[in-house]
Amino acid sequence: RLESDEIQNVIGSSRILLFIKKEDGEGTDFYYLGDCSIMEGTIKQEKMSDGKPVVHFTFELDQEVDKIIYKYLTSDSD
């Protein structure tokens, strides 16, 4: 929910670090992509098909992602 402490902490944070995982089958490896911020006007609460609330927002990275990491993360194979 938009009103939840967890979401409010993200929205109000002075620093957001973006870590991503390529896929679940990859284990516990996460990749740090850098500092980011929530783009203005992108915070929305909607409902999933089961009626539970979900909050969506779009991040903007402070720095461009390294091309090699980007290619690896967006490729279909390892």
A tleap script that builds the chain and sets N, CA, C and O, in Angstrom:
source leaprc.protein.ff14SB
mol = sequence {
  NARG LEU GLU SER ASP GLU ILE GLN ASN VAL
  ILE GLY SER SER ARG ILE LEU LEU PHE ILE
  LYS LYS GLU ASP GLY GLU GLY THR ASP PHE
  TYR TYR LEU GLY ASP CYS SER ILE MET GLU
  GLY THR ILE LYS GLN GLU LYS MET SER ASP
  GLY LYS PRO VAL VAL HIE PHE THR PHE GLU
  LEU ASP GLN GLU VAL ASP LYS ILE ILE TYR
  LYS TYR LEU THR SER ASP SER CASP
}
set mol.1.N position { 0.822 -1.188 0.000 }
set mol.1.CA position { 0.000 0.000 0.000 }
set mol.1.C position { 0.863 1.246 0.000 }
set mol.1.O position { 1.945 1.276 0.586 }
set mol.2.N position { 0.378 2.244 -0.649 }
set mol.2.CA position { 1.092 3.512 -0.716 }
set mol.2.C position { 1.343 4.095 0.666 }
set mol.2.O position { 2.353 4.761 0.890 }
set mol.3.N position { 0.430 3.846 1.585 }
set mol.3.CA position { 0.553 4.393 2.941 }
set mol.3.C position { 1.466 3.577 3.850 }
set mol.3.O position { 1.751 4.006 4.968 }
set mol.4.N position { 1.928 2.423 3.404 }
set mol.4.CA position { 2.739 1.553 4.261 }
set mol.4.C position { 4.067 2.221 4.616 }
set mol.4.O position { 4.609 3.013 3.845 }
set mol.5.N position { 4.571 1.884 5.792 }
set mol.5.CA position { 5.863 2.431 6.235 }
set mol.5.C position { 6.974 2.080 5.253 }
set mol.5.O position { 7.844 2.906 4.976 }
set mol.6.N position { 6.947 0.849 4.722 }
set mol.6.CA position { 7.998 0.404 3.800 }
set mol.6.C position { 8.044 1.280 2.542 }
set mol.6.O position { 9.118 1.720 2.131 }
set mol.7.N position { 6.891 1.528 1.940 }
set mol.7.CA position { 6.845 2.354 0.722 }
set mol.7.C position { 7.170 3.803 1.052 }
set mol.7.O position { 7.891 4.453 0.295 }
set mol.8.N position { 6.663 4.319 2.151 }
set mol.8.CA position { 6.951 5.693 2.539 }
set mol.8.C position { 8.446 5.901 2.803 }
set mol.8.O position { 8.985 6.970 2.515 }
set mol.9.N position { 9.112 4.885 3.348 }
set mol.9.CA position { 10.559 4.964 3.557 }
set mol.9.C position { 11.310 5.049 2.237 }
set mol.9.O position { 12.290 5.787 2.132 }
set mol.10.N position { 10.867 4.308 1.229 }
set mol.10.CA position { 11.507 4.367 -0.091 }
set mol.10.C position { 11.269 5.739 -0.721 }
set mol.10.O position { 12.203 6.376 -1.206 }
set mol.11.N position { 10.017 6.187 -0.710 }
set mol.11.CA position { 9.675 7.471 -1.312 }
set mol.11.C position { 10.415 8.626 -0.640 }
set mol.11.O position { 10.866 9.554 -1.311 }
set mol.12.N position { 10.537 8.566 0.678 }
set mol.12.CA position { 11.166 9.654 1.424 }
set mol.12.C position { 12.666 9.534 1.598 }
set mol.12.O position { 13.286 10.385 2.235 }
set mol.13.N position { 13.253 8.498 1.045 }
set mol.13.CA position { 14.682 8.260 1.231 }
set mol.13.C position { 15.526 9.293 0.490 }
set mol.13.O position { 15.204 9.702 -0.625 }
set mol.14.N position { 16.599 9.697 1.131 }
set mol.14.CA position { 17.519 10.632 0.481 }
set mol.14.C position { 18.503 9.912 -0.439 }
set mol.14.O position { 19.172 10.542 -1.258 }
set mol.15.N position { 18.587 8.575 -0.298 }
set mol.15.CA position { 19.474 7.796 -1.159 }
set mol.15.C position { 18.863 6.430 -1.414 }
set mol.15.O position { 18.513 5.716 -0.475 }
set mol.16.N position { 18.732 6.064 -2.691 }
set mol.16.CA position { 18.224 4.750 -3.077 }
set mol.16.C position { 19.315 4.069 -3.891 }
set mol.16.O position { 19.786 4.608 -4.893 }
set mol.17.N position { 19.712 2.877 -3.450 }
set mol.17.CA position { 20.717 2.078 -4.149 }
set mol.17.C position { 19.989 0.971 -4.898 }
set mol.17.O position { 19.183 0.250 -4.309 }
set mol.18.N position { 20.267 0.831 -6.191 }
set mol.18.CA position { 19.559 -0.161 -6.999 }
set mol.18.C position { 20.415 -1.410 -7.196 }
set mol.18.O position { 21.483 -1.366 -7.807 }
set mol.19.N position { 19.915 -2.520 -6.662 }
set mol.19.CA position { 20.504 -3.840 -6.859 }
set mol.19.C position { 19.492 -4.661 -7.632 }
set mol.19.O position { 18.298 -4.606 -7.339 }
set mol.20.N position { 19.951 -5.425 -8.618 }
set mol.20.CA position { 19.040 -6.284 -9.367 }
set mol.20.C position { 19.623 -7.681 -9.497 }
set mol.20.O position { 20.823 -7.895 -9.325 }
set mol.21.N position { 18.751 -8.618 -9.803 }
set mol.21.CA position { 19.146 -10.002 -10.038 }
set mol.21.C position { 18.655 -10.360 -11.427 }
set mol.21.O position { 17.519 -10.049 -11.785 }
set mol.22.N position { 19.495 -11.007 -12.208 }
set mol.22.CA position { 19.121 -11.350 -13.580 }
set mol.22.C position { 17.910 -12.268 -13.602 }
set mol.22.O position { 16.946 -11.997 -14.318 }
set mol.23.N position { 17.941 -13.334 -12.839 }
set mol.23.CA position { 16.816 -14.273 -12.770 }
set mol.23.C position { 16.932 -15.106 -11.508 }
set mol.23.O position { 18.017 -15.236 -10.941 }
set mol.24.N position { 15.826 -15.667 -11.069 }
set mol.24.CA position { 15.816 -16.443 -9.826 }
set mol.24.C position { 16.745 -17.651 -9.877 }
set mol.24.O position { 17.343 -18.012 -8.864 }
set mol.25.N position { 16.873 -18.273 -11.030 }
set mol.25.CA position { 17.705 -19.456 -11.169 }
set mol.25.C position { 19.194 -19.176 -11.027 }
set mol.25.O position { 20.003 -20.103 -10.996 }
set mol.26.N position { 19.553 -17.909 -10.942 }
set mol.26.CA position { 20.958 -17.523 -10.857 }
set mol.26.C position { 21.492 -17.602 -9.428 }
set mol.26.O position { 22.679 -17.368 -9.201 }
set mol.27.N position { 20.645 -17.924 -8.479 }
set mol.27.CA position { 21.086 -18.023 -7.096 }
set mol.27.C position { 20.935 -16.710 -6.360 }
set mol.27.O position { 19.926 -16.018 -6.496 }
set mol.28.N position { 21.952 -16.372 -5.573 }
set mol.28.CA position { 21.855 -15.188 -4.713 }
set mol.28.C position { 22.674 -14.013 -5.235 }
set mol.28.O position { 22.881 -13.042 -4.507 }
set mol.29.N position { 23.142 -14.078 -6.473 }
set mol.29.CA position { 23.959 -13.006 -7.030 }
set mol.29.C position { 23.108 -11.799 -7.422 }
set mol.29.O position { 22.182 -11.907 -8.226 }
set mol.30.N position { 23.443 -10.642 -6.832 }
set mol.30.CA position { 22.805 -9.386 -7.185 }
set mol.30.C position { 23.869 -8.463 -7.768 }
set mol.30.O position { 25.052 -8.588 -7.451 }
set mol.31.N position { 23.445 -7.548 -8.611 }
set mol.31.CA position { 24.356 -6.602 -9.243 }
set mol.31.C position { 23.964 -5.190 -8.835 }
set mol.31.O position { 22.802 -4.801 -8.951 }
set mol.32.N position { 24.935 -4.427 -8.358 }
set mol.32.CA position { 24.699 -3.040 -7.971 }
set mol.32.C position { 24.774 -2.182 -9.228 }
set mol.32.O position { 25.803 -2.147 -9.903 }
set mol.33.N position { 23.683 -1.491 -9.537 }
set mol.33.CA position { 23.658 -0.645 -10.728 }
set mol.33.C position { 23.883 0.822 -10.410 }
set mol.33.O position { 24.110 1.619 -11.320 }
set mol.34.N position { 23.827 1.193 -9.150 }
set mol.34.CA position { 24.122 2.570 -8.781 }
set mol.34.C position { 23.011 3.226 -7.985 }
set mol.34.O position { 21.999 2.608 -7.654 }
set mol.35.N position { 23.233 4.497 -7.688 }
set mol.35.CA position { 22.244 5.314 -7.006 }
set mol.35.C position { 21.148 5.689 -8.000 }
set mol.35.O position { 21.408 5.863 -9.190 }
set mol.36.N position { 19.937 5.809 -7.503 }
set mol.36.CA position { 18.836 6.191 -8.377 }
set mol.36.C position { 17.822 7.012 -7.600 }
set mol.36.O position { 17.910 7.133 -6.378 }
set mol.37.N position { 16.872 7.568 -8.307 }
set mol.37.CA position { 15.782 8.307 -7.682 }
set mol.37.C position { 14.485 7.912 -8.375 }
set mol.37.O position { 14.493 7.393 -9.492 }
set mol.38.N position { 13.377 8.164 -7.697 }
set mol.38.CA position { 12.072 7.873 -8.273 }
set mol.38.C position { 11.696 9.038 -9.178 }
set mol.38.O position { 11.733 10.196 -8.762 }
set mol.39.N position { 11.338 8.729 -10.402 }
set mol.39.CA position { 10.960 9.774 -11.348 }
set mol.39.C position { 9.631 10.401 -10.926 }
set mol.39.O position { 8.688 9.700 -10.558 }
set mol.40.N position { 9.575 11.708 -10.983 }
set mol.40.CA position { 8.393 12.451 -10.575 }
set mol.40.C position { 7.169 12.014 -11.383 }
set mol.40.O position { 7.241 11.839 -12.599 }
set mol.41.N position { 6.063 11.844 -10.692 }
set mol.41.CA position { 4.809 11.493 -11.345 }
set mol.41.C position { 4.630 10.024 -11.680 }
set mol.41.O position { 3.659 9.655 -12.341 }
set mol.42.N position { 5.558 9.172 -11.232 }
set mol.42.CA position { 5.456 7.748 -11.605 }
set mol.42.C position { 4.936 6.858 -10.480 }
set mol.42.O position { 4.795 5.651 -10.678 }
set mol.43.N position { 4.652 7.410 -9.322 }
set mol.43.CA position { 4.190 6.589 -8.197 }
set mol.43.C position { 2.693 6.342 -8.340 }
set mol.43.O position { 1.897 7.281 -8.373 }
set mol.44.N position { 2.313 5.041 -8.426 }
set mol.44.CA position { 0.904 4.674 -8.599 }
set mol.44.C position { 0.584 3.448 -7.768 }
set mol.44.O position { 1.378 2.510 -7.697 }
set mol.45.N position { -0.578 3.457 -7.141 }
set mol.45.CA position { -1.061 2.249 -6.470 }
set mol.45.C position { -2.158 1.651 -7.328 }
set mol.45.O position { -3.086 2.348 -7.738 }
set mol.46.N position { -2.051 0.365 -7.597 }
set mol.46.CA position { -3.044 -0.367 -8.371 }
set mol.46.C position { -3.390 -1.639 -7.619 }
set mol.46.O position { -2.893 -1.872 -6.517 }
set mol.47.N position { -4.234 -2.454 -8.208 }
set mol.47.CA position { -4.590 -3.734 -7.600 }
set mol.47.C position { -4.160 -4.869 -8.511 }
set mol.47.O position { -4.303 -4.801 -9.732 }
set mol.48.N position { -3.626 -5.921 -7.884 }
set mol.48.CA position { -3.290 -7.130 -8.634 }
set mol.48.C position { -4.579 -7.873 -8.950 }
set mol.48.O position { -5.650 -7.496 -8.473 }
set mol.49.N position { -4.482 -8.919 -9.744 }
set mol.49.CA position { -5.682 -9.667 -10.141 }
set mol.49.C position { -6.416 -10.271 -8.942 }
set mol.49.O position { -7.624 -10.497 -9.005 }
set mol.50.N position { -5.688 -10.533 -7.846 }
set mol.50.CA position { -6.334 -11.083 -6.646 }
set mol.50.C position { -6.876 -9.986 -5.723 }
set mol.50.O position { -7.373 -10.281 -4.636 }
set mol.51.N position { -6.780 -8.716 -6.155 }
set mol.51.CA position { -7.321 -7.605 -5.383 }
set mol.51.C position { -6.347 -6.972 -4.398 }
set mol.51.O position { -6.663 -5.953 -3.786 }
set mol.52.N position { -5.171 -7.561 -4.238 }
set mol.52.CA position { -4.187 -6.996 -3.305 }
set mol.52.C position { -3.554 -5.749 -3.917 }
set mol.52.O position { -3.337 -5.689 -5.128 }
set mol.53.N position { -3.256 -4.750 -3.076 }
set mol.53.CA position { -2.647 -3.530 -3.601 }
set mol.53.C position { -1.175 -3.739 -3.959 }
set mol.53.O position { -0.468 -4.517 -3.319 }
set mol.54.N position { -0.740 -3.037 -4.983 }
set mol.54.CA position { 0.664 -3.054 -5.395 }
set mol.54.C position { 1.039 -1.627 -5.786 }
set mol.54.O position { 0.247 -0.916 -6.404 }
set mol.55.N position { 2.246 -1.217 -5.422 }
set mol.55.CA position { 2.717 0.130 -5.734 }
set mol.55.C position { 3.774 0.040 -6.817 }
set mol.55.O position { 4.710 -0.753 -6.720 }
set mol.56.N position { 3.618 0.867 -7.862 }
set mol.56.CA position { 4.569 0.925 -8.976 }
set mol.56.C position { 5.225 2.300 -8.985 }
set mol.56.O position { 4.580 3.313 -8.713 }
set mol.57.N position { 6.518 2.320 -9.303 }
set mol.57.CA position { 7.206 3.579 -9.586 }
set mol.57.C position { 8.368 3.292 -10.495 }
set mol.57.O position { 8.815 2.150 -10.601 }
set mol.58.N position { 8.867 4.329 -11.161 }
set mol.58.CA position { 9.960 4.193 -12.117 }
set mol.58.C position { 11.202 4.861 -11.563 }
set mol.58.O position { 11.156 6.004 -11.110 }
set mol.59.N position { 12.313 4.140 -11.602 }
set mol.59.CA position { 13.590 4.681 -11.150 }
set mol.59.C position { 14.358 5.315 -12.302 }
set mol.59.O position { 14.237 4.898 -13.454 }
set mol.60.N position { 15.139 6.314 -11.973 }
set mol.60.CA position { 16.096 6.890 -12.915 }
set mol.60.C position { 17.474 6.793 -12.273 }
set mol.60.O position { 17.702 7.320 -11.185 }
set mol.61.N position { 18.383 6.117 -12.955 }
set mol.61.CA position { 19.743 5.965 -12.433 }
set mol.61.C position { 20.519 7.269 -12.562 }
set mol.61.O position { 20.346 8.016 -13.525 }
set mol.62.N position { 21.378 7.531 -11.578 }
set mol.62.CA position { 22.211 8.731 -11.612 }
set mol.62.C position { 23.305 8.628 -12.670 }
set mol.62.O position { 23.707 9.629 -13.263 }
set mol.63.N position { 23.784 7.399 -12.898 }
set mol.63.CA position { 24.852 7.162 -13.876 }
set mol.63.C position { 24.422 6.068 -14.844 }
set mol.63.O position { 23.621 5.199 -14.500 }
set mol.64.N position { 24.953 6.119 -16.040 }
set mol.64.CA position { 24.672 5.099 -17.045 }
set mol.64.C position { 25.223 3.746 -16.581 }
set mol.64.O position { 26.277 3.676 -15.948 }
set mol.65.N position { 24.496 2.680 -16.905 }
set mol.65.CA position { 24.938 1.324 -16.567 }
set mol.65.C position { 26.069 0.928 -17.507 }
set mol.65.O position { 26.009 1.192 -18.708 }
set mol.66.N position { 27.095 0.296 -16.956 }
set mol.66.CA position { 28.211 -0.196 -17.758 }
set mol.66.C position { 27.672 -1.088 -18.881 }
set mol.66.O position { 26.815 -1.938 -18.639 }
set mol.67.N position { 28.164 -0.899 -20.091 }
set mol.67.CA position { 27.645 -1.611 -21.265 }
set mol.67.C position { 27.773 -3.126 -21.149 }
set mol.67.O position { 26.879 -3.853 -21.584 }
set mol.68.N position { 28.856 -3.608 -20.577 }
set mol.68.CA position { 29.062 -5.054 -20.440 }
set mol.68.C position { 28.033 -5.643 -19.480 }
set mol.68.O position { 27.442 -6.685 -19.766 }
set mol.69.N position { 27.818 -4.985 -18.349 }
set mol.69.CA position { 26.822 -5.450 -17.377 }
set mol.69.C position { 25.422 -5.399 -17.992 }
set mol.69.O position { 24.632 -6.330 -17.835 }
set mol.70.N position { 25.122 -4.298 -18.698 }
set mol.70.CA position { 23.812 -4.154 -19.326 }
set mol.70.C position { 23.566 -5.276 -20.334 }
set mol.70.O position { 22.491 -5.875 -20.356 }
set mol.71.N position { 24.557 -5.552 -21.157 }
set mol.71.CA position { 24.419 -6.609 -22.171 }
set mol.71.C position { 24.187 -7.963 -21.507 }
set mol.71.O position { 23.336 -8.738 -21.946 }
set mol.72.N position { 24.941 -8.241 -20.455 }
set mol.72.CA position { 24.767 -9.504 -19.727 }
set mol.72.C position { 23.369 -9.601 -19.111 }
set mol.72.O position { 22.703 -10.627 -19.248 }
set mol.73.N position { 22.932 -8.560 -18.448 }
set mol.73.CA position { 21.640 -8.580 -17.772 }
set mol.73.C position { 20.454 -8.669 -18.719 }
set mol.73.O position { 19.413 -9.216 -18.355 }
set mol.74.N position { 20.596 -8.145 -19.919 }
set mol.74.CA position { 19.487 -8.123 -20.854 }
set mol.74.C position { 19.528 -9.269 -21.874 }
set mol.74.O position { 18.608 -9.423 -22.677 }
set mol.75.N position { 20.596 -10.066 -21.836 }
set mol.75.CA position { 20.700 -11.198 -22.782 }
set mol.75.C position { 19.889 -12.382 -22.268 }
set mol.75.O position { 19.625 -12.498 -21.071 }
set mol.76.N position { 19.499 -13.261 -23.194 }
set mol.76.CA position { 18.736 -14.455 -22.839 }
set mol.76.C position { 19.609 -15.560 -22.261 }
set mol.76.O position { 19.121 -16.407 -21.512 }
set mol.77.N position { 20.890 -15.560 -22.598 }
set mol.77.CA position { 21.788 -16.608 -22.113 }
set mol.77.C position { 22.862 -15.994 -21.243 }
set mol.77.O position { 23.054 -14.778 -21.232 }
set mol.78.N position { 23.565 -16.857 -20.506 }
set mol.78.CA position { 24.627 -16.373 -19.598 }
set mol.78.C position { 25.847 -15.924 -20.352 }
set mol.78.O position { 26.825 -15.491 -19.742 }
savepdb mol mol.pdb
quit
